[in-house]
Amino acid sequence: MTTLITDHEDDTDTRGTGTATEPDAKTAATPRRGTPRGQADGMAVAAFVLGLVGTLVANVVLGPCALVLGALALARHTTRRFRAVLGMALGAVDLIILATLATADGSLSWTFGG
């Protein structure tokens, strides 16, 4: 006799007992990278890092990227909410620095010295 195994969308035990399998408490608490929440946490960290680096170099590119990634992370309900907001704030600072440099000496980069 052959048994046909099909994929079910519910979490029933495959041994045929009909009881639902319970997820491990530790794995349920921490979001994985492939999950939307895990991706949102990664976006929040990336927004912070890009905003921070953008204050020193390439603020014309990294500032808007930090703003977009921070907004996406907040829209996807990240658990690292403060980091996403801080990344957005640093992205805005990047654009303010860009505007200040552009009006002060007409360049889009930092200049040190005379």
ABEGO torsion letter per residue (X at the ends): XBBBBBBBABBBBAAGAGBBBBBBAAAAABBBAABAAAAAAAAAAAAAAAAAAAAABGAAAAAAAAAAAAAAAAAAGBABAAAAAAAAAAAAAAAAAAAAAAAAAGBABBBBEX
